[in-house]
Amino acid sequence: MTAGGLAPAKAGAVEFEAKITPIVILSCIMAATGGLMFGYDVGVSGGVTAMPDFLEKFFPEVYGKTQDPNLNSNYCKYDNQSLQMFTSSLYLAGLVATFFASWTTRNLGRKPTMLIAGVFFLVGVVINAAAQDLAMLIVGRVLLGCGVGFANQAVPLFLSEIAPTRIRGGLNILFQLNVTIGILFANLVNYGTAKIKGGWGWRLSLGLAGFPAILLTAGALLVLETPNSLIERDRLDEGKTVLRKIRGTDNIEPEFLEIVEASRMSKEVKHPFRNLLKRRNWPQLAITVAMQIFQQFTGINAIMFYAPVLFDTVGFGSDASLYSAVIIGAVNVVSTGVSIYSVDKVGRRMLLLEAGVQMFFAQVVIAIILGIKVKDNSSDLHRGFGILVVLMVCTFVSAFAWSWGPLGWLIPSETFPLETRSAGQSVTVCVNLIFTFVMAQAFLSMLCTLKYGIFLFFSAWVLIMSIFVVFLLPETKNIPIEEMTERVWKKHWFWKRFMDDNQEVAAPGTKADHSLKNGHSNGLDPASQL
């Protein structure tokens, strides 16, 4: 793409001048607290659903099964659709909310969308902590889910657009780092509140979600809007001022002109979701959908759920939940930090491929050990094997935390052109939440049916996704977002076939309609005629 006085991207890389300014770092840290809220919501549900007082009040059937001495099963104790709905309702609500969030992100800006997310979180927290019956509990979870939909739509876009190109990957992964910190925080809170006598510990667990909710709301009020969003909404002077402020230099004209050109082209697209179906957007769309599906099918949920049982067999006894939360949570946080450091150095593909080997190996080893040594109603695992399983759990979690965890959000957020970026991020969040909902709703039943075989099921998926990365995922390290088409998609061995200039049609009759300038109409896909 060329803009103003820029040289064509294909003739040479354009590295925009930018300093790593304190305002960028602070803005990204504040915005990334959306991940802290998401992580806490994910982590807290698993803890409270294991608390007897919570189960007795809202899920008496499950409570009865956990107290039944005749039901001695490692795999089937919590297999209940209503209980799974409590967890998965958050993701279903987030799925619906993301469509509204796409409109607000594009028309109101990234900052107001994050503020809306914060308000949803705050209201949802209050209702959950004060819940008197299952209906009230579900309403609170639904509002939290709406917050997730708005936050996951706006925050990755905000981070990608405000960060300098050379550290865009690292700053974007702050979102995932906060998710892991939120999960660790929730696990530690749950361990403490589970010991509270009087049956109100679960209320404190759910109520403490207000802390990250307040941080996100305050952060949304304090951060700057991204220059891309301001320019997209015709606030050019303001956008230029913000760009100068966040880049820490007066030499921002080349980057400013490129954003203006991208914005001009995006305005010619009246229906961004329809535009996603055009042939030239198929590569980004295919990779986005695939990465969200693959992220959920790594089996991270299986490992996270089963860890307390595994650690218990090693001999941690009644403190198994605490040890599993601290050890896995710490590994999760540290490994995400590794990703922040390395993603803009070694690249996205290298992290994904290395992690694929590591996750596949760990899951196969766990499946073999559990298949031979652990039965459905016993934990006859030798201490040596137990320690090996714990090491394999940490091996798997670390690999996920520096690969599919953060990169599942980073790569889609940096590949779409401006005219479809908001719609593309909606698809990212939507597909992720669909499959998170599916996994949350089905996982306990799958575990009860497949038992240790569930680890083999997920290891097969890890193999498939690694093959996908080898052949179909291009490297996007250090590529300016607005130059992805020229420098990535048009040069990829497979995806370049979708990048024919005759397909570059924004809308019939607009300046960007190049399709018929030479009398060519062949190659137009049906979607471009919608």
N, C-alpha and C positions, 0 to 999 in steps of 0.2 A: 504494500500500500504506500502511495506517496501522498504527502500533504504539504501544501505550501512549497517551501524551498527545500524539502527533504529529498535526498536521493532515493531512487527506488530501493525498496528493501532487498530485492533480490540481488542488487548489485553490491551490496555490502551492509553489514550490520550497523544500525544506528543506536548508539548508546547515549541516551539522554543524560545530561548533566544533572546530578542530584546528590545532595549530602544526606547523611543519615541524621536528621534533625530530631531534637528532643520532642517536638510537637507530634512528629509521626510516631515515634515509639510510644508516647503516652496515649495518643489516640488509639493506636492498635491494642494496647493493653486494656484500655477502658472498653473498647468495642468487643474484645475477645471474652469479656465476662459473660457474654451470651452463652459461650461454651460452658462456663462454670455452672450456670443455671441448668443447662441441658444435662450436664454430667451429674449434677446433684439429683435431678428428677429421675434419671436412669438408675442411679445407685440406691436412692432411698427406698424405692418400691420393693426391691429385692429384700431389703432388711426388715421393713415393717411387715411384709407378708410372712415372715418367719416368727413374728412376735405372737405368742399365745393370746394375749389380751386383744390384739388387733383382729386375729382370726376369729376368736370367740364372738366378738361384737359384729363383724361384717360378713364372715364366712364360716358359720358354725359347722357346716358339713366338712370342710377341710380340717377344722379344729378337731372334730371328732375322729377323723382318720389319723391325725398326728398323735392322738392320745390312745388309739386302739392298739393294745399290746399284740393282737393277732395279725396286724398288718405291719410286717417287718420287711420293708422294701426300700432299698437305696434309690430306686429309680421312679417309683410311682406314688410316693407320699403326697406330692402336691399337684397331682394331675387333676385339675378342675377348671372347667371352661370359664366360670364366673371369676375366679381368681386371676386367670390369664387375661380376662377382659379388663380387670382393674388396671393391669400393667399396659395392655395394648391400646386402651381407649385414648391414651395420650398421643400415640402415634397416628391414630385414625383422625383425631381432631387436628393434629398438625398437618395432615395430608390435605384436609379441606381448607385450612387457613392459608396454606401456601399460595393458593390461587388468588386470594384477596391480597396477599402480601406482594405478589408480583406486580399488581396494579399500583399499590402504594410506593413500592420501590422505584418504579419507573416515573410515576407522576408526582409524588410528594418528596421522594428522595430516600437515600439510605438511612440518614439520621432519624427522621420521623418514624420510619418503619421499625427501627430498633427501640424507639420510645414506646410505640404501641406494644411491642413484645414485652417490654418491662412492665407496663400497666396490666397486661393479661396475666403475667407471672404473679404480680402482687395480689391481685384479686383471687386468683386460683389458690394461692398459698393460704390466704385467710379462710376461704371456704373449706379447704382440705383439713386444716388444723382444727376447725370448729365442727367437723362433720358429725352428725348424729345418726345417720343411716347410710345405707349403701348408695342411694340416689344422690345424696349430697356429696358423698365421696367421689362419685363418678363425675358430677358437674365440676368439681374442683379440678379433677384430672383433665377434663375436656378443656377447661380454660388454660391450664398449664400447657396442654397440647397446642392451643392456638398461639401461645407465646413461643413455643418451639418452632412452629411454622413460620412466624414472622421473623424470629431471630435467625434461624438457619437460612432464610432467604436473604436477609440484609447483611449479616456480619461477614460471611466469606467474600461477598462482592465488595464491601467497604474495605476490607483488608487488602484485597488484590489491587484495588484502584488507588489506594492512598500510599501504598508501599513503593519505594524505588525498585526498579526492575531487578537489580542484582541481589536484593534480599527479600523479594516478594514471597518466595516460597517459605522462608523462615518466619516472616511476620504472619503469613496466612496460617501457619501451623500453630500459632498462639491460640487459635480457636480450639484446636484439638487438644492442646496442652491443658487448656482450662477445662475441657471435658473430662480429662483423666484426673485432674486435681479435684473436680467436683465429685467424681465417683469415689475417690479416696476419702474425701471429707465426709461424704454421706455414709460410707461404710464405718468410719470411726465414730460418727454421731450415733449410728444405729447400735453399735456395740455398747456404747455408754448408756443410751436410753433404754435398751433392753433390760438393764439391771434395775431400772426404777420401779419401785413398788407402788401399787395403787392403780395400775392399768392405764396411765396417761403418758407413758413414755413415747408411744407412737405419735401422739399429738405434737410433742416437742420435735421429733424427727421431721415431721411434715412441716411444722411451723418454721424451723430453722432454714427452710428454703427461702424464706424472706430475706436472708442476708445477701445471697447472690442476686436476688431479684432487685433489691435496693441498689446494689452496685451497678447492675445493667441500666436501670432507669436513670441513675445519676450520671453514668457514663454517656448515655444517649443525649443528655442535656448539655454535656460539656464538650463533646468532640466536635470537630469541624465536619461539614458536609464534604464529600469528595468532589474534586474539580470536574470529574467525568459527569457526575449527576447534575451539577450546577449548569454546565455547558449544555447538557442534554435538555435542560429545561429553559434554555435561552438566557441564562444569567451569565453571559460571557465575561463581563468585567469582574464580577465576583469570583467566577471560576478561575480567572487568571490571577487574581489576588491570592486566593487560597493555594493555587499551584506554586506561586512564588514563595509563599510562606512555608509550605511543607517540603519544598525541594531545597530551601536555604540558599538559593542563587537567583540572580536576575536573568540568567540565560535559560529561560524556560520557553522561548518562542517555538523551537522545533516540536517539543512535546505538546505545547498548547495547540499548535496548528494541526497536529495529527489527531488530537482529541476532537477538535472542531470539525475536521473532515469526517471522522467516524460518526460524530453526532449528526452531521448533515445527512449522511447516508442512512442513519438509523431513523431519521424523521420521515424518510420516504417509505418506510415500512409501516403501514397503517395497522397491520395485524401480525404482531411479532410471533404469536403462537402458530399461526398459519405459515408464517415465513420459515419457522423451524423445519417444516416438512419439505421445503425446497431442496433440491438435489445437493446444492453446494453446502448445506448445513447438515447433511446426513452424517459425515464423519464425526463432528462434535457431538451430535445427538446420540449416535451409536456408542461412542466411548463413554459418554455421561451415563447412559442407561446401564451399560455393562458394568461400569465401576461401582455403581450403587448396589446392583444385584450381588456382585462378587464380594463387596465389603461385608454384606450380611451373611454370605455363605462361606466365609472363612472359618466359621465355627467359634468365634470369640464368645458368643453367648453360652455355648456348651462348656467351654473352659471356665468362664466366670461363675456359672451356676454350680458346677461340680467341684470346684476347688475346696470348699469347706469339708466335703466328704473325703476327698483325697488327703487333705492335711490331717484330718482326724485319724486316718489309718496310720499315719506316721507316728502318732502318739501325742499330738497336741491336746487331745481331750476336749474339755469344755471350752478351751480358748481357741478352738479351731477357727471360728469365724473371724476373730480378731487377727490371728496370724495370717490367715488367707487374705483378709482385707489389706493389712499393712504390707505384706510381702508383694502380692500381686499389684496392689495400688502403687507402691513405690517403684516397682519395675516398670509399670505403665507410664508413670510420670517421667522417670529418668530416661526411658527409651524414646518418649516423645521429644524430650530435650535433645537427644541425639539426632533426631530427624530435623529439628530446627537448625542445628549446626551444619548438618551434612547435605540437606536437600538441594541447596544452591551451589554445592561444590561437586558432589558425585552425581547429582541428577536424580530425576524421578524414577526412571527405568531401572537403574542399578539397585535402588532401595527396594523396589517391588520384586525384582527377580531374586535378590539375595534372601529376602523375607519369605518368598515362595518356597525355596529349598528348606529353610529353617522351620517353617510352619508345617510343611508336609512331613518332614522327619519327626518332629515332636508329636504330632497327632498319631502317626502310625505306631510309634513306640508306646504311647499311652494306651492305645487300643489293644495292642498285643499283651501288655502287662495286665490290664484290667480283664481282658478276655480269659487269660490263663489263671489269674490269681484271685480275682474278685467276683463273687456271685451276687445275684440280685438281693439276697437277704443275709449276706455276710461280708466281712471286710478282712478276710484272711490274707493280708498283705505283709510280707516280711519287711522289716524296717529298711533294709537295703534297697528293696524295690520301691518302697514308699518314698525314700529320698530321691531316687531316680525319677519317679513320677513328678515330684515337686519341681525338680530341675527342669523337666520337660515342659511343665506348665509355665514356668518363668521364661523358658526359651521361646515358647509359642507367643506369650503375651508381649515379650520384648519385640519380636519380629513384627507382630501386628501393629504395635504402637509406633514404630518408625516407618511403617509402609502404608498398608491399606487403611489404617485408622485415619491419619491426617491427609494422605494423598487422595483418598476417596472424595474429599471435599476440595482440596487444593486444585487438582487438575481440571475438573469441570469449571471451576470459577475463573480460570485463566485462559480458556480455549475459545469461548464464544465471542464473536464480534459484538460491538456495542449495540447494534440494532436488534439483536436477539439475546443479549446477555441476561436481562431480567427474566425473560421467558425461559431461557436455558437454565437459569438457577432455580426457577420454579420446578422444572422437570427434574433437576437434580434432587431437590428436597422431596418432591412428590414420590419419585421412584424409591428413594431411600426409606421414606416413611411407610410406603406400601409394604416393602419387604421386611422392614423392622416390625411392622404390625403382624405380618404373616409369621415371622419367627417367634415373636412374643406370644402370639395366640396358639401356635402349634408346638413350640419347643418342648414343653413339659410332657405333652402327649407323645411326641417323637422319642423322647428320652425313655419313657416308660415302655415303648414298643421295641425300639432298636437296642436299648441298653448300651453296652460299650461300642456297638457297631456304629453309633452316631459319630464317633471320631473318625472312622473309616469313610463314612458318608461325606464329611466335611473335607477330609484330606483329598478325596477325589476332586472336589470342587477347587481346592487350592492348586492342584495340578492343571486343571482346565484354565484357571485364570492366569497362571504363569505362562502358559502357551499363548494366551491372548496378548499378554504384555510383550512377549518376544516378537510377535509378527505384526501386531496391529496398533500398539500404543507408541506414538512418536515422543521424542524427548522435547520438553518445553522449557527446560532450564535456561534462564537468562535471555529469554525472547520477550520483547515488549508485547503487551497484550494485543495492541492494534496491528501488529505485524505477523500474527500467527498464521494467517491465510497464506501470505507470500513465502514465509520462511519455514513453515512447518507442513501445512496441509498440501501445498502445491509441490512439495519435494518428497513426500512420502510415497513409497513404492506402490501402495495400494490405494490410499485415499486420494492421490492426485487425480485419479480418473473422474472424481466428482467435482473437481475444481476448474473445469473448462470455463474460459471466460464467457462463453455463450450462456453459461448457467447463472452468471452474476446478475440476476434480475431482481431488483428490489420491489418494483411494482410496475405493471404495465402503464406506460405513459409518463413515467417519471424520468428525471435526468439519468438515473442509474439503470434505466432499461437499455442495456446494450445488446440484447439478444437478437434484434432484427436489423442491426445497423449494416450488416453485410448481406442481408437477405437470407440469413440462416435461421431456421426455426427448428431443425432437428435437434434432439437431445433434451428438449424441454420436458420435464416430468409433469405428470398430471397435476401435482400439488401446486405448481407454479401458475396454473391457470385458474386456481380457486379465487 
